[in-house]
């Protein structure tokens, strides 16, 4: 990946000093859009400076006051801000509560268009959206489905295509947004992928796309390389899955409250904000870096430390972290 970035600087330069539609489109951008579409199984893709821009430039562009957005209450801040910019009716359903989602869809029956918006994986919990049930409800109530899959593309699914592959609903999701800043290279950049008519409309009207500098060629080139690596081998994803299962099992055996799941985001629930902060500080002193999360990042009374497992972690790394977490647990009387 580093070598690809270095080679791209020699070929494309550091940046293009322009938005896409003026002189900010090079061959590498078109190649990346085509590869993302192929990888996700969609018609077309549009690139953004970040997934935050992709989300804030989505709803206001596509929907009007005649329409309705039904959004999961734990969606990422970028979805929340994007919804706020839109004049559509806004309805929020309880996290992964399909009965509540159906109630909200019924309330929105009079809208011209209805769009269900959800994270594929909720970043503070590591839980996976119930995409099968969401797609069934969307088909029942003639709604569009939008998924921000930033925390699962490159990680979940047989080929790493994300939650729509993991849940078996490929072809049933209308819009997928995501980032190149996590599993797909780790730098920055984002995208929206989906039906051709939607992407065409975004190219004409989405303000973050029209008025932000184009993605740096080096980021486009390295993201393209990572997609090729994902298609060539499952070795890194297999190692990540193995590490995640091992860490989750050992932390649960310590008697700590771990949010159930299979995602490498592994939150250890503590409840108290001060306790979460103290635990994070003590672990850092012992050589383990975690972050304590509390309100307003997570709901009140749901403070936690969020651990994140990597394919680069060795078994020795994980055992070291588990040992130090156990020590701090005893020191704090958890």
For each residue, the residues with C-beta under 8 A, 3 or more apart:
1: 4 5 185 222 225 226 229
2: 5 6
3: 6 7
4: 1 7 8 221 222 225
5: 1 2 8 9 218 221 222
6: 2 3 9 10
7: 3 4 10 11 221
8: 4 5 11 12 28 217 218 220 221 222
9: 5 6 12 13 14 218
10: 6 7
11: 7 8 217
12: 8 9 16 26 28 217 218 221
13: 9 16 217
14: 9 216 218
15: 213 214 216 217
16: 12 13 23 24 26 213 214 216 217
17: 24 213
18: 22 23 24 213 214
19: 22 24 209 210 211 212 213 214
20: 24 25 29 47 209 210 214
21: 24 25 203 210
22: 18 19
23: 16 18
24: 16 17 18 19 20 21 29 213 214
25: 20 21 29 30 214
26: 12 16 29 30 217
27: 30 31
28: 8 12 31 32 217 220 221 224
29: 20 24 25 26 32 33 47 214 215 217 220
30: 25 26 27 33 34
31: 27 28 34 35 220 224
32: 28 29 35 36 45 47 215 220 223 224
33: 29 30 36 37 44 45 46 47 191
34: 30 31 37 38 45
35: 31 32 38 39 224 227 228
36: 32 33 39 40 42 45 191 193 227
37: 33 34 40 41 42 43 44 45 193
38: 34 35 41
39: 35 36 161 227 230 231
40: 36 37 45 153 161 162 164 176 193
41: 37 38 161 170 171
42: 36 37 45 176 193 194 195
43: 37 194 195 196 199
44: 33 37 193 194 195 196 199 200
45: 32 33 34 36 37 40 42 191 192 193 199
46: 33 54 191 192 193 199 202 203 206 209
47: 20 29 32 33 189 190 191 209 214 215 220
48: 51 53 54 57 189 190 191 192 208 209 212 215
49: 53 188 189 190 208 212 213 215
50: 53 54 179 181 188 189 190
51: 48 54 55 78 148 150 177 178 179 181 190 191
52: 55 56 77 78 81 190
53: 48 49 50 56 57 190 208 209 212
54: 46 48 50 51 57 58 78 177 178 190 191 192 208
55: 51 52 58 59 76 78 79 81 82 148 177
56: 52 53 60 78 81 82 85 208
57: 48 53 54 60 61 82 192 202 206 207 208 209
58: 54 55 61 62 82 146 175 177 192 202 206
59: 55 62 63 69 82 83 85 86 88 115 117
60: 56 57 63 82 85 86 87 207
61: 57 58 201 202 205 206 207
62: 58 59 115 198 201 202
63: 59 60 67 69 86 87 88 113 115
64: 67 87 88 112
65: 87 88 89
66: 88 111 112 113
67: 63 64 88 89 111 112 113 114 115
68: 88 89 90 91 108 111 113 114 115
69: 59 63 83 86 88 89 90 91 114 115 117
70: 91 92 93 101 104 105 108 114 115 116 117 143
71: 75 79 80 83 90 91 92 93 116 117 118
72: 75 92 93 95 96 117 118 119 122 129
73: 92 93 94 95
74: 95 119 122 124 125
75: 71 72 79 80 117 118 119 122 148
76: 55 79 80 119 123 148 150
77: 52 80 81
78: 51 52 54 55 56 81 82 148
79: 55 71 75 76 82 83 117 119 148
80: 71 75 76 77 83 84
81: 52 55 56 77 78 84 85
82: 55 56 57 58 59 60 78 79 85 86
83: 59 69 71 79 80 86 88 90 117
84: 80 81
85: 56 59 60 81 82
86: 59 60 63 69 82 83 90
87: 60 63 64 65
88: 59 63 64 65 66 67 68 69 83 111 115
89: 65 67 68 69 108 111
90: 68 69 71 83 86
91: 68 69 70 71 104 107 108
92: 70 71 72 73 104
93: 70 71 72 73 97 100 101 103 104
94: 73 97 100
95: 72 73 74 122
96: 72 127 129 130
97: 93 94 100 101
98: 101 102 130 133 134 137
99: 102 103
100: 93 94 97 103 104
101: 70 93 97 98 104 105 116 134 137
102: 98 99 105 106 137 141
103: 93 99 100 106 107
104: 70 91 92 93 100 101 107 108
105: 70 101 102 108 109 114 116 137 140 141 143
106: 102 103 109 141
107: 91 103 104
108: 68 70 89 91 104 105 111 114 141 143
109: 105 106 141
110:
111: 66 67 68 88 89 108 114
112: 64 66 67
113: 63 66 67 68 143 144
114: 67 68 69 70 105 108 111 141 142 143 144
115: 59 62 63 67 68 69 70 88 143 144 145 146
116: 70 71 101 105 134 137 138 143 144 145 146
117: 59 69 70 71 72 75 79 83 146 148
118: 71 72 75 129 131 134 145 146 147 148
119: 72 74 75 76 79 122 123 129 147 148 149 150 151
120: 128 129 131 147 148 149 150 151 152 153 156 162 163 164
121: 126 127 128 129 149 151 152 156 163 263 265
122: 72 74 75 95 119 125 126 127 129 151
123: 76 119 126 150 151 265
124: 74 265 267 293 297 298 304 306
125: 74 122 259 261 265 267
126: 121 122 123 259 261 263 264 265 266 267
127: 96 121 122 259 261 263
128: 120 121 131 152 156 163 166 167 261 262 263
129: 72 96 118 119 120 121 122 134 147 163 167
130: 96 98 133 134 167
131: 118 120 128 134 135 145 147 163 164 167 169 173
132: 135 136 167 168 169
133: 98 130 136 137
134: 98 101 116 118 129 130 131 137 138 145
135: 131 132 138 139 145 169 172 173
136: 132 133 139 140
137: 98 101 102 105 116 133 134 140 141 143
138: 116 134 135 141 142 143 144 145 172
139: 135 136 142 172
140: 105 136 137
141: 102 105 106 108 109 114 137 138
142: 114 138 139
143: 70 105 108 113 114 115 116 137 138
144: 113 114 115 116 138 174 175
145: 115 116 118 131 134 135 138 172 173 174 175
146: 58 115 116 117 118 173 174 175 176 177
147: 118 119 120 129 131 162 163 164 173 175 176 177
148: 51 55 75 76 78 79 117 118 119 120 176 177 178
149: 119 120 121 152 153 162 163 164 176 177 178
150: 51 76 119 120 123 153 177 178 179 181 182 190
151: 119 120 121 122 123 155 182 263 265
152: 120 121 128 149 155 156 157 162 163 166 263
153: 40 120 149 150 156 160 161 162 178 183 184
154: 160 162 182 183 184 226 230 237
155: 151 152 160 162 183 237 240 263 264
156: 120 121 128 152 153 160 162 163 165 166 263
157: 152 160 161 162 163 164 165 166
158: 161 165
159: 165 230 231 234
160: 153 154 155 156 157 165 183 230 234 237
161: 39 40 41 153 157 158 164 165 170
162: 40 120 147 149 152 153 154 155 156 157 165 166 176 178
163: 120 121 128 129 131 147 149 152 156 157 166 167
164: 40 120 131 147 149 157 161 167 169 170 172 173 176
165: 156 157 158 159 160 161 162 168 170
166: 128 152 156 157 162 163
167: 128 129 130 131 132 163 164
168: 132 165
169: 131 132 135 164 172 173
170: 41 161 164 165 173
171: 41
172: 135 138 139 145 164 169
173: 131 135 145 146 147 164 169 170 176 194
174: 144 145 146 194 195 198
175: 58 144 145 146 147 192 193 194 195 198
176: 40 42 146 147 148 149 162 164 173 192 193 194
177: 51 54 55 58 146 147 148 149 150 190 191 192 193
178: 51 54 148 149 150 153 162 184 190 191 193
179: 50 51 150 182 184 188 189 190 191
180: 184 185 187 188 189 190 191 215 219 223
181: 50 51 150 184 185 186 187 188 189 190
182: 150 151 154 179 186
183: 153 154 155 160 186 226
184: 153 154 178 179 180 181 223 226 227
185: 1 180 181 189 219 222 223 225 226
186: 181 182 183
187: 180 181 218 219 222 223
188: 49 50 179 180 181 219
189: 47 48 49 50 179 180 181 185 215 216 219 220 223
190: 47 48 49 50 51 52 53 54 150 177 178 179 180 181
191: 33 36 45 46 47 48 51 54 177 178 179 180
192: 45 46 48 54 57 58 175 176 177 198 199 202 206
193: 36 37 40 42 44 45 46 175 176 177 178 199
194: 42 43 44 173 174 175 176 198 199
195: 42 43 44 174 175 198 199
196: 43 44 199 200
197: 200 201
198: 62 174 175 192 194 195 201 202
199: 43 44 45 46 192 193 194 195 196 202 203
200: 44 196 197 203 204
201: 61 62 197 198 204 205
202: 46 57 58 61 62 192 198 199 205 206 209
203: 21 46 199 200 206 209
204: 200 201
205: 61 201 202 210
206: 46 57 58 61 192 202 203 209 210
207: 57 60 61 210 211
208: 48 49 53 54 56 57 211 212
209: 19 20 46 47 48 53 57 202 203 206 212
210: 19 20 21 205 206 207
211: 19 207 208
212: 19 48 49 53 208 209
213: 15 16 17 18 19 24 49
214: 15 16 18 19 20 24 25 29 47
215: 29 32 47 48 49 180 189 219 220
216: 14 15 16 189 219 220
217: 8 11 12 13 15 16 26 28 29 220 221
218: 5 8 9 12 14 187 221 222
219: 180 185 187 188 189 215 216 222 223
220: 8 28 29 31 32 47 189 215 216 217 223 224
221: 4 5 7 8 12 28 217 218 224 225
222: 1 4 5 8 185 187 218 219 225 226
223: 32 180 184 185 187 189 219 220 226 227
224: 28 31 32 35 220 221 227 228
225: 1 4 185 221 222 228 229
226: 1 154 183 184 185 222 223 229 230
227: 35 36 39 184 223 224 230 231
228: 35 224 225 231 232
229: 1 225 226 232 233 236
230: 39 154 159 160 226 227 233 237
231: 39 159 227 228
232: 228 229
233: 229 230 236
234: 159 160 237 238
235: 238 239
236: 229 233 239 240 311
237: 154 155 160 230 234 240 241 311
238: 234 235 241 242
239: 235 236 242 243 311
240: 155 236 237 243 244 264 309 310 311
241: 237 238 244 245 262
242: 238 239 245 246
243: 239 240 246 247 264 309 310 311 313 318
244: 240 241 247 248 262 263 264 266 309
245: 241 242 248 249 262
246: 242 243 249 250 315 318
247: 243 244 250 251 266 307 309 318 321 322
248: 244 245 251 252 258 261 262 266
249: 245 246 252 253
250: 246 247 253 254 318 322
251: 247 248 254 256 258 266 268 307 322 325
252: 248 249 255 256 258
253: 249 250
254: 250 251 322 325 326 329
255: 252 329
256: 251 252 268 269 325 329 334
257: 268 269 270
258: 248 251 252 266 267 268 269
259: 125 126 127 266 267 269
260:
261: 125 126 127 128 248
262: 128 241 244 245 248
263: 121 126 127 128 151 152 155 156 244 266
264: 126 155 240 243 244 308 309 310
265: 121 123 124 125 126 151 306 307 308
266: 126 244 247 248 251 258 259 263 306 307 308 309
267: 124 125 126 258 259 293 304 305 306 307
268: 251 256 257 258 304 305 306 307 325
269: 256 257 258 259 302 303 304
270: 257 275 276 279 303 304 305 334
271: 275 301 302 303
272: 275 276 303
273: 276 277 292 294 295 303
274: 277 278
275: 270 271 272 278 279 303 332 334
276: 270 272 273 279 280 292 293 294 303 304 305
277: 273 274 280 281 292 294
278: 274 275 281 282 292 332
279: 270 275 276 282 283 290 292 305 328 332 334
280: 276 277 283 284 290 291 292 305
281: 277 278 284 285 292
282: 278 279 285 286 328 331 332
283: 279 280 286 288 289 290 305 324 325 328
284: 280 281 287 288 289 290
285: 281 282
286: 282 283 324 327 328
287: 284 320 324
288: 283 284 320 321 324 325
289: 283 284
290: 279 280 283 284 305 306 307
291: 280 305 306
292: 273 276 277 278 279 280 281 303 304 305
293: 124 267 276 297 298 303 304 305 306
294: 273 276 277 297 298 303
295: 273 298 299 300 301 302 303
296:
297: 124 293 294
298: 124 293 294 295 302 303 304
299: 295 302
300: 295
301: 271 295
302: 269 271 295 298 299
303: 269 270 271 272 273 275 276 292 293 294 295 298
304: 124 267 268 269 270 276 292 293 298
305: 267 268 270 276 279 280 283 290 291 292 293
306: 124 265 266 267 268 290 291 293
307: 247 251 265 266 267 268 290 321
308: 264 265 266
309: 240 243 244 247 264 266 313 318
310: 240 243 264 313
311: 236 237 239 240 243
312:
313: 243 309 310 317 318
314: 317 318
315: 246 318 319
316: 319 320
317: 313 314 320 321
318: 243 246 247 250 309 313 314 315 321 322
319: 315 316 322 323
320: 287 288 316 317 323 324
321: 247 288 307 317 318 324 325
322: 247 250 251 254 318 319 325 326
323: 319 320 326 327
324: 283 286 287 288 320 321 327 328
325: 251 254 256 268 283 288 321 322 328 329
326: 254 322 323 329 330
327: 286 323 324 330 331
328: 279 282 283 286 324 325 331 332 334
329: 254 255 256 325 326 332 334
330: 326 327 333 334
331: 282 327 328
332: 275 278 279 282 328 329
333: 330
334: 256 270 275 279 328 329 330
